[in-house]
Amino acid sequence: MKVLIKLFATFRNERFKQEEKDLPPGTTIRQVVAQLEIAEEALGMVMLNGRHTPLDQELSEGDTLSLFPLVGGG
């Protein structure tokens, strides 16, 4: 199944801005995060098709997954 993955801010460093991936059915967001070597603790917001979603959500054909890092500052 084809899924569009969008990365934001520091997650783009040495990766990509957006990329369409061909994933096996039943793939979860957690598995995609692990494949991208992103630490779960670094995730600030996870959105699937524009809505907040848990990491254990399975992806479907045509989904758009957006991953945002935690925002720091002071």
Secondary structure, DSSP 8 states (H G I E B T S, - for coil): -EEEEEE-GGGGTTS-SEEEEE--TT-BHHHHHHHTT--GGGEEEEEETTEE--TT-B--TT-EEEEEE-----
